[in-house]
Amino acid sequence: GVLAKEIFDALLKLGHGNLIKGFLDPDKNVNLQNHQKRNYQLGLFADLEELASETRFKFESEFDAHPILRLSKINDLCARNLEKIYLFLKKAMEIKHSLTLVNLICENSFYREICEELATKRATNKAGQVDLLRKSENLEKIETKFNVLKELTKNYSDIYKYYNFLTLGASEMSSGKGVNLLSVHASKGLEFDLVFVIDLAQGRFPNQKLMGMGGSLEEERRLFYVAVTRAKNILYLSYAKYDKNKKTSFTPSRFLIEAGLCKGELTID
């Protein structure tokens, strides 16, 4: 919101264009007070941004006297969250190994709070009710993505090479020749020499949850047809028998059984 933008701009100002420096080594001589805005046509004068004393909050750390706390709109909760970021950055800047940094993030209570808030917001409907199952799934998705970042540290143990890969490597990987990762819906009308269709487990494809929300088996079957007909030459169909994260076993999709590619029993829905 507006306050977040003001804090961001103020930190940049305190760090002379460097956000991290604005957090860890701010120039306390910088004037954070905005210039008075004038509207000569209407003869109006905008109010000056009021500044408060940075010592109005009591912290045990040296963040207690940080000049960012002069912004009068910052309340106690906001100030404490800023202190958490400050303390994290202070530790993080001393780290030279990527795995150590990733573990520091994972163990950070503020990171967990952010994950919890994100998962809750994404699971909240228009009436303000939280779908607990959806929230749990959202947390699992965040955890899965975090594990990918953790896995990458095996190839980039040096922190600077790791940063470089995250900022440059990802864009390089998405350009030129490579693998296209698409949903079945997004693949409609496209064809490829080689296609991998994954997650063909019963309950996953066909998707039991979508069917329970008004979808149909026939609709899922049509999607399966779309998926397998994207391949011009080679087609791989696969599913995981066991999910280590959820500790759940899976059976092959009924579509694989119907096609005679897997053995299993079919139930009539």
N, C-alpha and C positions, 0 to 999 in steps of 0.2 A: 504494500500500500504506500501511501504518501510518506509515512514515517520511515519505512524501510528505505525509500529513495533518499530521504534526507540524511539518514545514518550513513548510507553508502557514499553519498557525495561528500559528507563531512569527513569520513575516514580517508577518502582519496585526497582531500584537501590537507588533512593532517599528515599524510604520508607523501605529499607532493607528487601525487599520481600513482603511488604504490599502495595498494589496499592493505597488504600484510604489514608494511612499514607503518601505516596509519594505525594498525592495531598494536603492534609490538614496540615501535619506536616513534611515537607521534611528536610532531613539532608543536610544543606547548605555546609557542609564540603566535601560532596561526589564529587569526580572528575568524571564528565560526559564525559571527553575526552576519546575516544576509544584508545586502544593501537595500536601502529604502526604495520601494517601487513607486513611481509617480504616474498618475494618469492625468495629464494636463488637460485633455479634452473635457473630462468630467469634473476636473478640479478636485480629485480625490488623492489621498495619500494612504498607501497601504501601511499597515502596522509593521514595525520592526519585529523581527523574530527575537523573542525574549530568550535570554540565556540565564541559566540557573547555576548554582554552585555545584561543582563536581563532587564535593564532599558530603552532599546530602544523602548519599547511599553509604552504607557501612559494609565494606568487604575486608576479609582477612588478607587477601592478596594485594599486590601493588596496583591492581586495577582500580583500587579505591580512589586514586587521584587522576584517572585517565580523563583527558580533556573532552572526549566524546560525551561524557556524562553531563556536560554543560547544556546540552540540548534539553530544553525545558519539557518537551513532549515525551521524553523517555521516562517511563514509570519503573517501579521496582522490579516487576517481572522481566521487562525488556532489558533492564540493566544487568540482571542476574544471568540472562541468556547471553548477553554480550561478554560477560566475564567468563562464561563457560567456553565460548569461542576463543577468547584471549588465552586462557590457560591451555586449551588444546593446541593452538598454533605455537605457543611457546615451547611445548614438548615436541611437537611435530618438526619444527625447524632444526632440532638437534639430531634428527634421525637420518641415517645414511642408507639404510637398507629398506627396500620396499615392503617386505613381509612384516617387518617391525612396525612400519607405519600403518599397514592395513590392519594389523592386530590392535594397534592403539585406537583406531577408528572403531573397530568392532567392540572393544571393551568400554568405549566412551559412553557414559550415561546419556549425554545430550544427543548423541547419534541415535540411541535407542528411543529416546523421546520423540525425535523427528520421525523415525520409522513408524512408531505407534500412531502418531498424529496423521501421517499420510495414509496409512492403512485404514484408519477410522474414517477419514474424510471420503476416501474412495468407496467405502462401504455404506455411506449414509445416503438414504434416499431423499426425495424432495420433502417428505413429511418429517424429516429429521430423525428417522429411525435407523439404527445401525444393524446391518445384516452381519451377524457374528461369523457365519461361515465364510462369507465373502471377505471379511476383515482378515480372517485367518489365512485365506488364500493369498490375499495381498501381501501379508507379512512373509509368506513363503516365497513369493515372487521376488520381493526385495532381497531376501536371504540368498536366493539362487543367483541373482545378479551380483551380489556382493562376493559370492563364492567364485564367480568368474574372475573378478578382479584379484582375488586371492590366488587363484590358479596361475594368473599371468605373472605373478611375482617369481615363479620358478624360472622363467625365461629372462626376466629383467630384475635381477637382485639389486643392482645399483639404482638408487632412488631417482637420479636425474635421467637415466635411460628409461626408467619406468614412466616418469612424467612425459618424456618425449614420445614414447609409444602411445600413451593415452591421448595426447593432444594431436599428434601427427599420424601415427600408425593407423588409427581407426579410419581416418579419411582416405589414406592410401589404400587400405584394404577394400574400401567400398568402391574404388574406381578401377577401370580397366577390366581385365578378365578375372573371373572369380565365381564364387557361388552366390546365387540369388536366394535369399531366404524369404519365402512368401507364404501367406495364408492361402488356403484353397480358394477362397473368394477372390483374392487379389490375383490369382494365377489364371483366372478365366480368360480365354482368348489367346493365351500364350502357349508356346511349345518350346521344349528344350530337348537336346540330344540325350541328356541323362537326367533322370528325376529320382529323388529320394522322397518317399512319402513315409513320414514317421508317426509314432504315437498311435498305431493302429491296434489299440487295446480296447476290449469291451468296456463300455462305460465312458471311454474317452472319445472314440470314434466308432460307432455313433455316440454322440455326446448326450449322456443320460440327463444331465442338468438342463440342457436346452430343450430336450424332448419333454421334460417335466414342466417347462415354462410355456408350452404351447406348440413346440416344434413337433415334427413327425419323423418316423423311421424312414419313410419314402424320401423326405427332404434330405436326410442324412445320406441315404443311398445315392441320390443324385449328386451330392457333393463328392462322394467317394468316386463316382464315375468321372466327374470333372478332374479329380486329382490324378487318377491313373491314366487318363487320356492326354495328359500334358507331355508325356514322354514320346519322342519320335523314334528312339532306338533302344535305350536301356531304361528299365524301371526297377527300382528297389523298393520293397515294401517291408516295413519293420515295426516292431513294438518292443517295449521293455517288459520283461517278465516280472521285474521287481524294482520298486522305487525305494532307494535307500533313505531318502529324506523323510518320506511318509511311512516307511516300513510297511509297504502294501504290495501284495502280489497281484498280477494281472493275467487275464486270459486273452487269447487273440480275439480280435474284432469278429463279429458275426459275418462281416463282409469277406474276411479272409477264409472263413469256414465255408460260406456259400460258394466261393470261387474254387473250393477244393484245394486251397493252398495250405491250409492248416486243419488239423484234426480237432474236433470238439463237438459239443452238443449245442443245438440251437433251441432257444425257447421262443414260443409264439407270443408276440406282444399284442 
